[in-house]
């Protein structure tokens, strides 16, 4: 591989590692927030809930908010798994192990995680709709085009999965001939 490719692969490896750390930190903060909603006294709980209901006319229950935190935690877990598998796959490609069964396993893991992410994001949109809260996050889209984008991403990753699967079978045939 040339210098540019090696540099890009190292950069992507570092970025995916940083993303894993950020996802882990965000997951811990969500666990802390969910625990705080359950453990704080009622007076403090009412003050916390007023921040949730600033832009909406609904008064959500604590259990609804804890469930929302758990869905968000599952979304972050999916993102962590995607970054983990991507980091491992980039490492294999950097070592010039392209068509190995590990890469196929990592692609399958990414495919499952993105599917779960898409479903969980749709559930999260339903929660936001119930609260009449819109545009609450710049990170996760709350619109149909974002959902369609995720479905297109799934199609692209599935195509890569099929290509890698075929590449592995060709590599096995090539190894058996030699």
C-alpha positions in Angstrom: 0.0 0.0 0.0 1.1 3.5 -0.7 1.8 6.2 1.9 -1.5 8.0 1.4 -3.5 4.8 2.0 -1.5 3.9 5.1 -2.0 7.5 6.5 -5.7 7.4 5.9 -6.0 3.9 7.5 -4.0 5.1 10.6 -6.2 8.2 10.8 -9.4 6.2 10.6 -8.1 3.8 13.2 -7.4 6.7 15.6 -10.7 8.3 14.9 -12.6 5.0 15.5 -10.7 4.5 18.8 -11.6 8.1 19.9 -15.2 7.5 19.0 -15.2 4.3 21.1 -14.0 6.3 24.1 -16.6 9.0 23.5 -19.4 6.4 23.2 -18.2 4.8 26.4 -18.2 8.1 28.2 -21.7 9.0 26.9 -23.0 5.6 28.0 -21.7 6.2 31.5 -23.3 9.6 31.6 -26.6 8.1 30.4 -26.4 5.5 33.1 -25.7 8.2 35.7 -28.7 10.3 34.4 -31.1 7.3 34.5 -29.9 6.4 38.0 -30.3 10.0 39.1 -33.9 10.0 37.8 -34.7 7.0 40.0 -32.7 7.9 43.1 -33.1 11.7 43.6 -35.9 13.0 46.0 -39.2 14.2 44.6 -38.5 17.9 44.9 -35.2 17.6 42.9 -37.0 15.3 40.5 -39.6 17.9 39.7 -36.9 20.5 39.0 -35.2 18.0 36.7 -38.5 17.3 34.9 -39.1 21.0 34.3 -36.1 21.0 31.9 -37.6 18.2 29.9 -41.0 19.9 29.6 -39.8 23.4 28.6 -40.7 23.0 24.9 -43.6 20.6 25.3 -47.0 20.5 26.9 -46.7 17.0 28.3 -45.6 15.9 31.7 -43.6 12.7 31.2 -43.3 10.1 33.9 -39.9 9.2 35.4 -40.2 5.7 34.0 -40.8 7.1 30.5 -37.6 9.1 30.8 -35.6 6.2 32.2 -36.9 4.1 29.3 -35.8 6.9 26.9 -32.4 6.8 28.5 -32.1 3.1 28.1 -33.0 3.4 24.4 -30.4 6.1 24.0 -27.9 3.8 25.9 -28.7 1.0 23.4 -28.1 3.5 20.5 -24.8 4.4 21.9 -23.9 0.7 22.4 -24.7 0.1 18.8 -22.4 3.0 17.8 -19.6 1.6 20.1 -19.9 -1.8 18.5 -19.8 -0.3 15.0 -16.6 1.7 15.9 -15.1 -1.4 17.5 -15.7 -3.6 14.5 -14.5 -0.8 12.1 -11.3 -0.4 14.2 -10.6 -4.1 14.0 -11.3 -4.3 10.3 -9.1 -1.3 9.6 -6.3 -3.1 11.5 -6.7 -6.2 9.4 -6.7 -4.1 6.2 -3.6 -2.2 7.4 -1.9 -5.6 7.9 -3.0 -6.4 4.3 -5.4 -9.2 5.4 -8.2 -8.2 3.1 -10.3 -11.3 2.5 -10.2 -13.1 5.8 -13.1 -14.5 7.7 -12.6 -12.0 10.6 -13.4 -9.1 8.2 -16.6 -10.9 7.2 -17.5 -11.3 10.8 -16.8 -7.6 11.5 -19.0 -6.6 8.6 -21.8 -8.8 9.8 -21.4 -7.2 13.3 -21.6 -3.7 11.7 -24.6 -4.7 9.6 -26.5 -6.0 12.7 -25.5 -2.9 14.7 -26.6 -0.5 12.0 -29.9 -2.4 11.7 -30.4 -2.2 15.5 -29.4 1.5 15.5 -32.0 2.3 12.8 -34.7 0.5 14.7 -33.8 2.1 18.0 -33.6 5.6 16.4 -37.1 5.1 15.0 -38.3 4.2 18.6 -36.5 7.2 19.9 -38.4 9.3 17.3 -41.6 7.9 18.6 -40.6 8.9 22.1 -39.9 12.5 20.9 -43.2 12.6 19.1 -45.0 11.5 22.3 -43.3 14.4 24.2 -44.0 16.8 21.3 -40.2 17.5 21.4 -38.6 18.1 18.0 -35.1 19.1 16.9 -33.7 18.1 20.3 -30.5 16.7 18.9 -28.2 17.8 16.2 -26.5 14.4 16.2 -29.5 12.1 15.5 -31.9 13.1 12.8 -35.6 13.1 13.7 -36.8 13.0 10.2 -37.7 10.5 7.5 -34.7 11.4 5.3 -32.4 10.3 8.1 -34.2 7.0 8.3 -33.9 6.6 4.5 -30.2 7.4 4.8 -29.7 4.7 7.3 -31.5 2.2 5.1 -29.3 3.2 2.1 -26.2 2.8 4.4 -27.5 -0.7 5.3 -27.8 -1.5 1.6 -24.2 -0.3 0.9 -22.8 -2.3 3.9 -24.7 -5.4 2.8 -23.2 -5.1 -0.7 -19.7 -4.9 0.9 -20.6 -8.0 2.9 -21.5 -9.9 -0.2 -18.3 -8.7 -2.0 -16.1 -9.7 1.0 -17.9 -13.1 1.2 -17.2 -13.7 -2.5 -13.6 -12.5 -2.1 -13.0 -14.9 0.8 -14.3 -17.8 -1.3 -12.0 -16.8 -4.2 -9.1 -16.4 -1.7 -9.8 -19.9 -0.4 -9.9 -21.3 -4.0 -6.7 -19.6 -4.7 -5.0 -20.9 -1.6 -6.2 -24.5 -2.4 -4.8 -24.3 -6.0 -1.4 -23.3 -4.7 
